[in-house]
Amino acid sequence: MVAGVVMLLGAPFFQAFLPRPLTLGVFIVLVFAFVAGFTSPNHKFVAWINFVVSAVSVIVFELYALYFYATIGSLGNLPFIANQALAILFFFSLYYSVKTARGMILQSDTALSRKGTSRVLRNYGKNPDEIKEIFWDLLAGGANEEMAARIITNNRYLDKYLRMKKGGVDNRTSVRTLKDDFVMAQQS
């Protein structure tokens, strides 16, 4: 959305540099807004569209930035700065769209082990819908996203975590213990 606003604000100043017809730029901004508006962790297809739009935009705006730097020749020229800023904005957008896609992939891996996970959760009086809350508790306890995902998708680790929580062990200690388990499992 920020890139779309930058493009709309900059359009009057860079008319001479914009591809013809001028309506193409406005149409592209509308596409960006449309895709951004549909973005949701529940819509996998839109996440992949965000990924493609971001990747293409990084390439296009960086190529334009390089072109304007090569033809005008100074770091202070506004077309170069505007295109470079847009390339950087879309670079961050690309990063976050890849993270979203990765999260969706991990979530589908979670679905594969859901039956066993549901059994483990029931053993501790937990509802399967509480798995996201457990994930956030793990993050709050110091786990990174990868470790939290491994814990909730591995019934042995999930069982151990819930056993520690039921026994009154605090989040940080539980996460530290599971980190040690991961290290030992990787060494053996």
C-alpha positions in Angstrom: 0.0 0.0 0.0 2.8 2.4 0.8 4.4 1.8 -2.6 1.1 2.5 -4.2 0.8 5.8 -2.4 4.4 6.7 -3.4 3.5 5.9 -7.0 0.4 8.0 -6.9 2.1 11.0 -5.3 5.1 10.8 -7.6 3.1 10.4 -10.8 2.5 14.1 -11.5 6.2 14.9 -11.0 7.5 12.0 -13.2 5.0 12.2 -16.1 7.8 12.5 -18.6 9.4 9.3 -17.3 6.3 7.1 -17.0 5.5 4.5 -19.6 2.6 5.3 -22.0 -0.3 5.2 -21.6 -0.4 7.0 -18.3 -3.5 5.0 -17.2 -1.2 1.9 -17.0 0.5 3.3 -13.9 -2.9 4.0 -12.3 -4.1 0.5 -13.2 -1.0 -1.0 -11.6 -1.6 1.0 -8.4 -5.2 -0.3 -8.3 -3.9 -3.9 -8.8 -1.5 -3.4 -5.8 -4.4 -2.1 -3.7 -6.7 -4.9 -4.8 -4.1 -7.6 -3.9 -3.2 -5.9 -0.6 -6.9 -5.7 0.3 -7.3 -9.5 -0.2 -4.2 -10.4 1.8 -5.1 -12.8 4.6 -3.4 -15.8 6.2 -6.5 -17.7 5.2 -6.1 -17.2 1.5 -3.1 -19.2 0.2 -3.6 -18.1 -3.4 -3.5 -14.4 -2.5 -0.2 -15.0 -0.6 1.4 -16.5 -3.7 0.0 -13.5 -5.8 1.6 -11.2 -3.3 4.9 -13.1 -3.7 4.8 -12.8 -7.5 3.7 -9.1 -7.5 6.5 -8.2 -5.0 9.2 -10.1 -6.9 8.2 -8.6 -10.3 8.0 -5.1 -8.7 11.5 -5.4 -7.2 12.9 -6.4 -10.5 11.1 -3.7 -12.5 11.7 -0.8 -10.1 15.3 -1.7 -9.6 15.9 -2.0 -13.3 14.3 1.5 -13.8 16.5 2.8 -10.9 19.6 1.5 -12.6 18.5 2.9 -16.0 17.9 6.4 -14.5 21.2 6.3 -12.7 23.0 5.3 -15.9 21.3 7.8 -18.1 21.1 10.8 -15.8 24.2 9.9 -13.8 23.9 11.3 -10.3 22.6 9.9 -7.1 20.5 13.0 -6.6 18.3 12.6 -9.6 14.6 12.1 -8.5 13.6 9.4 -10.9 16.5 7.2 -9.6 15.6 8.0 -5.9 11.9 7.3 -6.5 12.5 4.0 -8.3 15.1 2.9 -5.8 12.8 3.6 -2.9 10.0 1.6 -4.6 12.4 -1.3 -5.2 13.3 -1.2 -1.5 9.6 -1.1 -0.4 8.8 -4.1 -2.6 11.9 -5.9 -1.4 10.4 -5.7 2.1 7.1 -6.8 0.7 8.8 -9.7 -0.9 10.4 -10.7 2.4 7.1 -10.7 4.2 5.2 -12.5 1.4 7.8 -15.3 1.5 7.4 -15.5 5.3 3.6 -15.7 4.9 4.0 -18.4 2.2 6.4 -20.3 4.5 4.0 -20.0 7.4 1.2 -21.5 5.2 3.5 -24.4 4.2 4.3 -25.0 7.9 0.6 -24.8 8.7 -0.2 -27.5 6.2 2.5 -29.7 7.7 0.8 -29.1 11.0 -2.5 -30.4 9.5 -0.7 -33.7 8.7 0.0 -34.3 12.3 -3.3 -32.8 13.6 -4.8 -36.2 14.6 -2.0 -37.1 16.9 -1.8 -33.4 18.1 -5.5 -33.5 19.0 -4.9 -36.6 21.1 -2.0 -34.9 22.9 -4.0 -31.8 23.5 -7.0 -33.7 24.8 -4.7 -35.5 27.3 -4.0 -32.0 28.9 -7.6 -30.8 28.6 -6.8 -28.5 25.7 -9.0 -27.9 22.6 -7.3 -28.3 19.2 -8.3 -24.7 18.5 -5.9 -23.6 21.2 -2.8 -24.7 19.2 -2.3 -21.1 17.9 -2.4 -19.9 21.5 0.3 -22.5 22.4 2.3 -21.3 19.4 2.2 -17.7 20.7 3.0 -18.8 24.3 6.1 -20.6 22.9 7.2 -17.4 21.1 6.6 -15.4 24.3 8.8 -17.9 26.1 11.7 -17.2 23.8 11.2 -19.8 21.0 11.7 -18.6 17.4 9.1 -19.3 14.8 10.9 -22.4 13.5 11.2 -23.9 17.0 7.6 -23.1 17.9 6.4 -24.8 14.7 8.6 -27.9 15.4 7.1 -28.2 18.9 3.5 -27.9 17.9 4.0 -30.3 14.9 6.0 -32.9 16.9 3.7 -34.8 19.3 6.7 -35.8 21.6 7.8 -32.2 22.0 4.2 -30.9 22.4 3.5 -33.5 25.0 6.7 -32.6 26.9 5.9 -28.9 26.7 2.3 -29.4 28.0 3.5 -31.7 30.8 6.0 -29.0 31.9 3.2 -26.3 31.8 0.8 -28.5 33.7 3.6 -29.1 36.3 3.9 -25.3 36.8 7.1 -24.8 34.9 7.3 -21.3 33.4 7.4 -20.6 29.7 11.0 -19.6 29.5 12.2 -22.6 31.3 10.0 -24.9 29.2 11.4 -23.4 26.0 15.0 -23.6 27.2 14.5 -27.3 28.1 13.1 -28.0 24.7 15.9 -26.1 23.0 18.3 -28.4 24.9 16.4 -31.4 23.6 16.7 -30.1 20.1 20.4 -29.7 20.4 20.8 -33.2 21.9 18.6 -34.7 19.1 20.7 -33.0 16.4 24.0 -34.2 18.0 22.9 -37.9 18.1 
